[in-house]
Amino acid sequence: MSLQRLKTFSTQLLEPKNRLCFIHIAKCGGVSINQAIRKKYLISYSRLNARASLESARISEGFEDPFADDYEAVLRFREKLLLYELEKGHGFVSGHYAFSEKAYARHRSRYQFMTILRDPVARFLSSYFFNSSKTADSPWKIRVGLEDYVQSAEGRRLGCDYVRLLGGLREDRSYDSEEAIRNARSNLQKFDICGVIEETDHLVRQLRERCGLKVKIGRKNKSPVSAGERKRVVTDEIRSEIERICAPDLILYKDALARSAYRASESLSATDPLPHQV
């Protein structure tokens, strides 16, 4: 038996029958979830290397700072990588991809698509403290204080991240518009598994009932900044401004919260239609 045939046979014998594509949005607890699911796909697994893909996109597209110049180009580059990985047919494909209409249209019959969100204000702060604590050579390093970051273009973009990553890239880069939010809400409905990190029990149930996966979700990537320090830095005024900036993403979060509860309800079967929030 050839090595390829042996691998195919082993995959069919040892791994779950359902293929899963995890659109992993950063700082939403995805590392813990990814690790829990990864244990079920020992042979057929693909995980995007975020830094390598960022550098590859930078070289390919010819920009210097992906966050200041053209992060959309990084996401377009990663869409091509996602299509490639899904075409190869791995059992579990995971990474910091944006939702891709092309990937979904071609592979929706072969894969179950999954994503998980987090309260956007908590995510904003988690992202800031995590990245501000990175080493100086990290491309994600934040070098300004929280008050300045909230007022920066990068900080304001972060408040619409769910809309951008779920709704699709826009030429006008207007991710707080009604149209952009509507597109993102519509795409969120397409996910077979959708949850929020605050209710991991609902997510565990969805994975069991939809994919036959029994997982235990731990906690990884804990904040490098103490709770006391975060409390000192995050004033009431700063939190209020972050809430305002994150208003578009809060709409998506509430949709995911409702879908998470509905997916986990006792009466839901695998063929039941889902209520639309749009």
C-alpha positions, 0 to 999 in steps of 0.5 A, spaced: 500 500 500 502 506 498 504 512 503 498 516 500 493 510 500 495 508 507 494 516 509 487 516 506 485 509 509 488 511 516 484 518 515 477 514 514 478 510 519 481 514 525 478 521 524 471 524 524 467 523 518 465 531 518 469 536 515 470 542 519 472 549 517 473 554 522 473 561 521 478 563 527 477 571 529 482 573 533 482 574 540 475 570 541 478 564 545 479 561 538 486 558 540 483 554 546 477 551 541 482 550 536 486 546 540 480 542 543 478 540 536 485 539 533 485 533 538 480 529 533 483 530 527 490 527 528 492 526 521 488 531 516 489 538 519 491 545 516 492 551 520 494 558 517 500 561 520 498 568 521 505 571 521 507 567 515 501 569 511 502 576 513 509 576 511 507 573 504 502 577 503 506 583 504 512 581 499 507 579 494 503 585 494 509 590 496 506 594 502 510 595 508 505 596 514 499 591 513 495 595 518 497 602 516 497 600 509 493 595 506 490 589 511 485 588 506 490 585 501 492 580 507 485 578 507 485 577 500 491 573 500 489 569 505 482 567 502 486 564 496 490 560 501 483 558 504 481 556 497 487 552 496 486 548 503 479 546 502 480 544 495 485 539 498 480 536 503 483 536 510 478 534 515 479 540 519 481 547 516 482 553 521 485 560 521 485 567 521 481 567 515 475 572 513 469 569 511 469 567 503 463 567 499 467 563 494 469 558 499 462 557 502 459 556 495 464 551 493 465 547 499 458 548 503 456 541 501 463 538 503 464 542 510 461 545 516 463 552 517 464 554 524 465 561 527 465 564 534 465 571 537 466 575 543 463 581 547 466 586 542 468 591 548 472 585 551 475 583 545 477 590 543 481 591 550 484 584 550 487 585 543 490 591 546 493 589 552 495 582 548 498 586 543 501 592 547 505 586 551 508 583 545 516 584 543 518 590 539 519 585 533 512 583 532 508 586 526 502 586 531 506 590 536 502 596 539 506 602 541 501 607 544 497 608 550 490 605 550 487 612 550 491 614 544 489 607 541 482 608 541 483 615 537 487 612 532 485 609 525 487 602 527 483 602 534 477 605 530 478 599 525 478 594 530 471 596 532 468 594 526 472 587 525 466 583 525 463 586 520 469 586 515 471 579 517 464 576 516 461 581 511 466 581 506 471 586 503 469 593 501 472 598 496 469 604 500 472 600 506 466 603 510 464 597 515 460 601 519 455 602 514 448 599 514 449 595 508 456 593 510 452 590 517 447 587 513 451 583 509 455 581 515 449 579 519 446 575 512 453 571 512 453 569 519 446 566 518 450 561 513 455 558 519 453 551 521 456 552 528 456 559 531 457 561 538 460 566 543 466 564 547 462 566 553 457 560 552 462 555 551 457 549 553 453 551 547 458 551 543 460 544 545 453 541 544 453 544 537 460 540 536 457 534 539 450 534 535 453 537 528 459 534 527 459 528 532 465 531 536 466 530 544 471 536 546 473 539 552 475 547 551 480 549 556 483 556 556 489 559 552 493 565 551 491 568 558 492 576 558 499 578 560 496 584 564 493 583 571 486 585 572 488 590 577 492 594 571 487 593 566 482 596 571 487 602 572 488 604 565 480 603 563 477 609 565 469 610 564 470 615 559 475 610 555 470 604 556 464 609 553 468 611 547 470 603 546 463 601 546 461 607 541 466 604 536 464 597 537 457 599 536 457 595 529 460 589 532 455 589 537 450 587 533 453 581 530 455 579 537 448 579 539 446 575 533 451 570 534 449 570 542 441 568 539 444 563 534 448 560 539 442 559 544 438 556 539 443 552 536 444 549 543 436 548 544 433 541 546 428 541 540 433 543 535 435 537 530 440 537 525 435 539 519 431 544 523 431 551 519 434 557 523 431 563 525 434 569 521 436 575 525 436 580 519 
